[in-house]
Amino acid sequence: MIFVTVGTQFPFPRLIRMVDLWAGDHPEHECFAQIGSEGDPPVNMAWSRSLDAEEVRDRTKRANCVVSHAGMGTVLSCRDLGIPLVVVPRLLALGEHRSDHQEATARALTGFQGLYLLGEDADLDGLLAQALSGPRGQETGAPKQLLELQQGLSSWIRDPLLAGRPAAGAGS
């Protein structure tokens, strides 16, 4: 099964249309998509607007491949489970996000085993063929670079000064 997820923050109609067209040309592959709160539903694959975290993890575990935006939660989950991941970054120029950080994240992850980036010069059909024909990895845990990125982001999020809260013990 190919599991498509757009995450929880924004819909991603371009990704859903792209995989839906692919699914129409490849009926031999079961596809399921979590499509978000807006946008037209796909016609060539099963779908749900939202899934809870447990359902996402279960579908990811059962997938032969995941297709997703460049969200770190999905990247880390696929890496942990050894599931091939095709990453389609949301683009600022197309109004899909508030910045091009997903494109930068995807470029930074280029070269990790089992991660396939759909960039300007790549095609979904070729990337899915690669992802589906390669061996499904074993649960590997996240590589050092991903763990360091995750830890850095966690520290930044918990930093009371950056979160707009006064630091503990700070005066009024």
C-alpha atoms as one frame of an Amber mdcrd trajectory, in Angstrom:
protein
   0.000   0.000   0.000   1.062   3.562  -0.680   0.105   5.952   2.106  -0.207
   9.633   1.223  -0.319  12.207   4.006  -0.494  15.987   3.920  -0.014  16.464
   7.656  -2.271  18.379  10.012  -1.648  22.067   9.310  -2.614  22.713   5.696
  -4.293  20.923   2.810  -1.999  20.090  -0.107  -4.186  19.733  -3.232  -1.219
  19.590  -5.634   0.158  16.507  -3.879  -3.235  14.799  -3.739  -3.942  15.480
  -7.456  -0.477  14.241  -8.426  -0.779  10.930  -6.558  -4.429  10.501  -7.565
  -3.449  10.717 -11.242  -0.643   8.222 -10.620  -3.063   5.876  -8.815  -5.412
   6.021 -11.823  -2.557   4.847 -14.054  -1.448   2.153 -11.551  -4.574   0.363
 -10.283  -2.400  -2.569  -9.215  -1.242  -0.470  -6.241  -3.534   0.170  -3.301
  -3.335   3.819  -2.255  -4.795   5.616   0.733  -4.600   9.375   1.327  -5.092
  11.631   4.324  -6.074  14.768   2.412  -6.646  17.513   4.968  -9.612  19.716
   5.665 -10.030  21.300   2.240  -9.788  20.445  -1.423 -11.421  18.017  -3.767
 -11.255  14.380  -2.729  -9.315  11.981  -4.943 -11.185   9.670  -7.312  -8.601
   6.901  -7.771  -7.712   6.125  -4.166  -9.351   5.698  -0.791  -9.087   8.734
   1.461  -9.927  10.440   4.727  -9.761  14.132   5.562  -7.995  13.466   8.854
  -6.518  10.634  10.871  -5.461  10.565  14.491  -1.802   9.967  15.365  -2.345
   6.253  16.006  -4.015   5.750  12.609  -1.188   7.616  10.860   1.426   5.454
  12.599  -0.504   2.260  11.750  -0.891   3.172   8.071   2.764   4.200   7.902
   3.845   0.846   9.379   1.741  -1.075   6.836   2.842   1.009   3.848   5.303
  -0.099   1.192   5.937   3.593   0.607   4.757   6.931   2.007   4.291  10.084
  -0.073   4.225  13.271   1.960   5.002  16.930   2.355   8.398  17.637   3.951
   7.095  17.500   7.515   9.668  16.366  10.063   7.194  14.139  11.902   6.586
  12.072   8.788  10.276  12.061   7.840  11.310  10.824  11.288   8.521   8.224
  11.483   9.393   6.762   8.088  13.072   6.711   8.971  12.337   5.008  12.306
  10.215   2.347  10.606  12.429   1.877   7.549   9.628   2.908   5.164  10.629
   4.512   1.843   9.436   8.113   1.671   8.776  10.271  -1.364   8.936  13.911
  -0.237   7.055  16.627  -2.106   7.847  19.976  -0.451   5.138  22.606  -0.240
   6.170  25.698  -2.209   5.764  29.326  -1.211   5.484  30.418  -4.851   2.361
  28.248  -5.222   0.808  29.532  -1.993   1.197  26.160  -0.287   3.019  27.463
   2.789   4.222  30.642   4.522   7.879  30.080   3.567  10.094  27.734   1.551
  11.387  25.939   4.645  10.016  22.609   3.369  12.079  22.930   0.216  15.170
  23.690   2.327  14.410  20.746   4.632  13.981  18.390   1.683  17.268  19.514
   0.120  19.041  19.011   3.470  17.731  15.436   3.606  18.793  14.570   0.058
  20.961  11.484   0.034  19.417   9.712   3.036  18.727   6.097   2.155  15.043
   5.493   1.460  14.195   9.163   0.961  13.248  10.339  -2.521  12.804  14.042
  -3.263  10.337  15.161  -5.908  12.163  18.226  -7.188  11.885  20.185 -10.403
  13.777  17.584 -12.441  12.133  14.466 -10.952   8.909  12.715 -11.828   6.552
  10.990  -9.407   6.276   7.853 -11.542  10.044   7.332 -11.538  10.433   8.049
  -7.827   7.598   5.726  -6.834   9.056   3.003  -9.054  12.394   3.395  -7.245
  10.807   3.511  -3.799   8.584   0.486  -4.439  11.310  -1.633  -6.038  13.934
  -0.985  -3.392  14.127  -3.049  -0.253  11.962  -1.984   2.629  14.367  -1.053
   5.376  14.425  -2.371   8.862  13.507  -0.140  11.749  16.632   1.941  11.954
  16.013   4.779  14.318  16.734   8.251  13.104  20.274   8.995  11.930  22.398
  11.330  14.011  21.699  14.366  11.800  17.927  13.978  12.128  18.140  13.456
  15.881  20.285  16.581  16.250  17.790  18.579  14.178  14.886  17.261  16.242
  16.662  18.056  19.517  17.543  21.546  18.318  13.955  22.248  17.295  12.647
  20.892  20.608  15.041  23.129  22.562  14.053  26.136  20.503  10.334  25.468
  21.014  10.786  25.030  24.773  12.933  28.177  25.132  10.699  30.523  27.187
  12.208  33.675  25.678  11.485  32.537  22.121   8.024  31.375  23.074   7.146
  34.886  24.273   6.920  33.837  27.904   8.998  35.328  30.694  11.838  33.078
  31.827  11.398  31.352  35.178  12.404  33.721  37.963  12.288  36.762  35.677
  11.008  39.960  37.247   7.720  41.508  36.295
